[in-house]
Amino acid sequence: MNKDRLFMDIHVIQTLPPSNINRDDTGSPKTCQYGGVTRARVSSQSWKKAVRQYFNDEGNLDNKGIRSRDIVNYIAEKIREIDEVISLEEAVKLAETTLNKAKISTKDLMLKALFFISEKQAYDFAKACLDGEKDKKKLQEILNSNPSIDIALFGRMVADNPVLNEDASCQFAHAISTHKIEREFDYFTAVDDLQKEDNSGAGMIGTVEYNSSTVYRYANVNLHELKRQLDDEEAYVYAASLFVEAFIKSMPTGKINAYANQTLPKAILVTLRSDRPLNLITAFENPIKSNEGYVEKSIERLFDEYIKFEKILDKSQYTSYMLLGDFAVEEIGKKEESIVDLIKNLEANIKENLN
């Protein structure tokens, strides 16, 4: 066992009813080919956004991440929080000038691309603006220090200034269905409430594509890298546990009002390893075929695949799982009765297994 390295895998089986939570440029639900058939797919970017929103809504965080092109005005607001005397116009000019000194390009007060910044970074940068800091390296050091947990987990890329890049400590897979899916279309009409009685036509007609599926979702976190990034034991342990909670409870919001696809996972499997992460999507390369639902067979396949790869990988430092239902699976770790117990025991084992 290597006490200097620790990876966390999280696997989820979740069923989605008719929905279109992540669509392409034509409005169709995203799909992919895997195992020779068409699968439903939800992109990692879509679910990461939902996870970040969960951080903001439910996390006990003092340092949250903001991703925007409008960073000049954001830092100007921080400048005025520190110094209430300075005018908005002066604060904006000072923010833009100092950002340019840090080699962050702007045009018409907007950055060329989205920029990920934490509240602490923005506040410290605003203070540097007021202090008249002009040194490029010192300004960039401020923007590289104190990352929020979403910047640490998901990374930051600044194409025109790689010095400000932040490597992601999390790898986040696209969720895909464990089985073949069929495209379906909902033909809808809308009635004009003020339509004249002699007009029987609809106010609007159209079609919306959707599908339903049971999906396998996976992500991993490089915990030793996350610890280095956040530089605080309590912060990184809380970040890891909050990520697990958010991964389980979050849901992308695409067309959610039309479909109310507010589901939760039926199976959760979390593993700590010192050798390397493991994606168990191989369990579903052969698509599941069933006329009686896909959840039970998907869970059984997932647990069977885990056992197979235990023959190759080092023994895990810790494995726990939670099932919502009676499923015929072999015990592969600690069975938890609630998400509270799962996260509490996970936190304790992260501390125990990483120096």
Phi, psi and omega in degrees: 000134179258108183284358178261355181229136177206127178243141177247123173258140172229126182241141182220138168249124185219137179261137179243125178286184176312124186194170176212066189279346181210105188247160180270191185290347177262358181093357180278148175301139181294144180223174173205166174260127176208131182066025176084006181225164178279129179245152167291148181217139170239120187295153178298323181298319180297313183284331176297322177298320178295322177295315179299321178294323177296319176307311184291323184277323189244343184280147176270077189241132173268342186234094183260156180267144176235132177240117186197162168271343185271049184285331179302309181292327179296314179289326177300322176298319178294322178300317182286336173293324180282317182234101184287345183283325184294141181283161179299317181298317179294319181295319179296315180297319180294319180296315182294316181298318182288323175299319178297324177294332176276007180067038172250115187282144177226157174212124183054042177069008179244146175285156181293330182218165177302139180234131181266122181219143178271160178300320180294318177298317181295319180294314180295324178292320178298320178296320178295324176300312181292330179281355179076025180295131182238350184287121183302314184296320179293320178294319179292328177296321177298318182285347177260349181267159174052053177292148172288167185292331179285330174291317179297316183288315190255352174082172177215129177242127177239100190301320184269004178206077184301342178300332182268003178295147174232119179291138180284136175268359181240138169249130191234114184278155169291134174284132176226156182288149180278004187211170176290144176238159176246142176287136177229154183231136177257112175276124183232156173230151175238134183264135175279113185295338180254019181291143179292150186296333182274005178248111184265000182285162178278153177288331179199144174227156178182182177227147176231131179274146178207172170206172175229151187195163166251121188249151170259127180241141183213144170208159173224157179230128173280096189290326179290329176287320178299321178297318179296318183295315184274340172055037179199124186298312181297322182294316184285326177293318178295320179299318180296315182290323177294323177298316178299314179299315181292322179299322182284319192261346184282161178207126174303151190257007181303121179050031184289333177291330181279335187238343179049046183278056186272071181259168175231161181298150173265342178213137178229130179229124181235133183226141172251127181228150178258350182265306181191160175285166179214119173271127184261025179298338179301339177298338188241014176301322170273107188298140179289137177241128183197147171252006184232033178093161185246346188297307185299313180294327179293318179294316179298317179297318181299313181292322177297319181293321177302314182296320180300315185282348173296342178284341183255315185277162171298155178299134182294151177287330181196138175221133175220158180209161177220133181239136175257080182141169179266105182239141183277083179233154178280140179293124183241008181175208181275122178274123182259149182263345181207162178294328179298313179296318181301313183289321179299313180290327178296314179303315181298321182283331174296314179299320183290326189260359178230118180300000000 
